[in-house]
Amino acid sequence: MTQEYSIFWFKRDLRIQDNPALINAIKHGLKVIPIYIFEPDLINDNHYANRHFLFVKQSLENINKQIKSWNSFIYVFHDDALAVFKSISAKLAIKYVFSTEETGIKKTFDRDILVKKFLKKSNVKWIETQNNGVTRGIKNRDDWMQNWYNYMTSNILNINIEKSVSPFIKKTEFPTFENLGYPYIKEENNFQKGGETLAHNILDDFISNRHVNYNHHISKPAESRTSCSRLSPYIAWGNISIRQVFHATQIAKKNGGNKRAISSFSSRLRWHCHFIQKFENECRIEYEPVNKAFNNIQYTHNEDHQIAWETGKTGYPLIDACMRCLNQTGYINFRMRAMLLSFYTHNLLMEWKNASPHLARQFLDFEPGIHFPQIQMQAGLTGINTLRVYNPIKQAKDQDPKGLFIKKWIPELKDVPEEYIHEPHKMPPLEEAFLGLSFSKTYPKPIVNIKETSRISKNRIWEIRNSIQAKKESLKVLEKHVIPNIKRNS
Ligand SMILES: Cc1cc2nc3c(=O)[nH]c(=O)nc-3n(C[C@H](O)[C@H](O)[C@H](O)COP(=O)(O)OP(=O)(O)OC[C@H]3O[C@@H](n4cnc5c(N)ncnc54)[C@H](O)[C@@H]3O)c2cc1C
């Protein structure tokens, strides 16, 4: 009789421990072919960049290291998913495919439909397992919160690699890292490195030391880099599960961790899933506002402003410092992300859709299910959340009072005196010359008048928000996405 196999398709769940889909594959008893597919369609998508695939590569290398004692490795492909499944099934008899549910962009949704069709035709059963308590196909959020807590407090599913026999197939002719090579992934050093082992080290460090200033520093662009957990890329690419992180918070609370800080942090774990659930329920928001009434906003587009925003040359020092820092390191904290988006839509008056690809490419933690709903929330397009238009000068004075973060990321401004650092264009030319400075030759003056553009933006949003259509749409948004008894701004 022909030997039958299962395939385990690693997607955004790049870990061995607490991976329910992997446990499911192992439980089914057939030898498992573990695969990862680098898809040209995603590599070329304008939401993705080299940094993401480098993180994936590092994550896969870490899994390979862990399963070395099993004498196994992950098979890696560089092709369309459909072509990969066709080629594997042409060589081996496949009975099952296992994977974790993916709440991705339209491209991955459409690819899954094609793969599903092919597998069905080939009599292969594709078994998907829920991801981090996000539930497919629910109509409202009535029981969501309770179900989420039930899941997060349930047991973590560990595999004892040392004490178990490899569930994976030993040798195939399929490519591995050793024999494929990755000419299309460039090595870069500025970013957080991927991998399950590192994810746990970072979690431990946060829980035992760094969390104490979590609330204090959460909005500050410099301090938040160490006081926030920095787990986002590890969670987004599945190096660690939300359940593992949640369990760590519960233990920390019992063991004398700062309760307020840990509670704020763990509510964000719930927000993570809550946002992804929104996108899972309504993936059209990749393309249109969640509140359809806002489809009617007339945006402008100015390519010079787009370039200035993307490269950190708007003349607003905190905006530029945040963008340059994000471009170079793949990370900026929540408040500054919100401010960058606010500046784009409320001050440059340009459409959120054109801000999304650049930010997604820069965020190492690009997670479609958080990205699109957050962008729309910050752009004021939900009709139900507080409208926040951030003033980048006030934010700079509040969050970077001495301008240290600004000076770090904008070397042109490093010698500007503190009193002018938030608005360098206000420094009289004579004073600039007197101090031997010449930043005004290289650093631009503000490209827009934020007072004026904020007013235009607020007026046009409120005009739509007060319309009958927007109110009707808001009711639908509330019904579909809002968890009963929970704060409106999540
Ligand atoms: C416009 C915009 C786009 C964003 N895009 C992404 C994205 O693509 N991927 C992403 O992970 N986060 C995104 N966020 C949310 C947030 O900024 C990041 O999760 C956070 O800054 C990551 O840093 P951290 O891991 O140190 O967070 P911590 O504060 O330590 O929080 C722990 C975890 O909770 C989750 N979390 C924290 N804040 C939020 C939030 N406001 N909403 C949902 N989940 C949250 C993340 O998984 C995070 O890793 C976006 C925010 C905005 C305003």
The ligand as a Gaussian input file, in Angstrom:
#p B3LYP/6-31G(d) Opt

LIG

0 1
 C       -1.630000      53.056000      12.488000
 C       -1.261000      51.898000      13.383000
 C       -0.870000      50.704000      12.814000
 C       -0.516000      49.622000      13.623000
 N       -0.121000      48.459000      13.017000
 C        0.227000      47.405000      13.778000
 C        0.672000      46.201000      13.160000
 O        0.739000      46.081000      11.932000
 N        1.037000      45.164000      13.975000
 C        0.965000      45.262000      15.343000
 O        1.318000      44.289000      16.040000
 N        0.531000      46.391000      15.937000
 C        0.171000      47.459000      15.212000
 N       -0.252000      48.610000      15.828000
 C       -0.495000      48.605000      17.285000
 C        0.673000      48.997000      18.204000
 O        1.233000      50.206000      17.808000
 C        1.752000      47.923000      18.311000
 O        1.181000      46.668000      18.568000
 C        2.734000      48.196000      19.445000
 O        3.295000      49.474000      19.284000
 C        3.811000      47.120000      19.443000
 O        4.787000      47.363000      20.425000
 P        4.980000      46.378000      21.661000
 O        5.041000      44.963000      21.209000
 O        6.128000      46.872000      22.443000
 O        3.606000      46.601000      22.405000
 P        3.129000      46.404000      23.904000
 O        2.586000      47.702000      24.355000
 O        4.153000      45.762000      24.722000
 O        1.861000      45.449000      23.738000
 C        1.925000      44.012000      23.699000
 C        1.232000      43.489000      22.480000
 O       -0.141000      43.861000      22.478000
 C       -0.572000      44.139000      21.152000
 N       -0.960000      45.554000      21.068000
 C       -0.400000      46.610000      21.695000
 N       -1.055000      47.739000      21.395000
 C       -2.033000      47.389000      20.560000
 C       -3.071000      48.116000      19.907000
 N       -3.239000      49.427000      20.075000
 N       -3.919000      47.445000      19.096000
 C       -3.804000      46.099000      18.924000
 N       -2.843000      45.366000      19.529000
 C       -1.985000      45.997000      20.339000
 C        0.618000      43.838000      20.247000
 O        0.537000      42.511000      19.809000
 C        1.788000      44.037000      21.185000
 O        2.926000      43.311000      20.796000
 C       -0.600000      49.732000      15.034000
 C       -0.990000      50.947000      15.596000
 C       -1.323000      52.015000      14.784000
 C       -1.731000      53.308000      15.403000

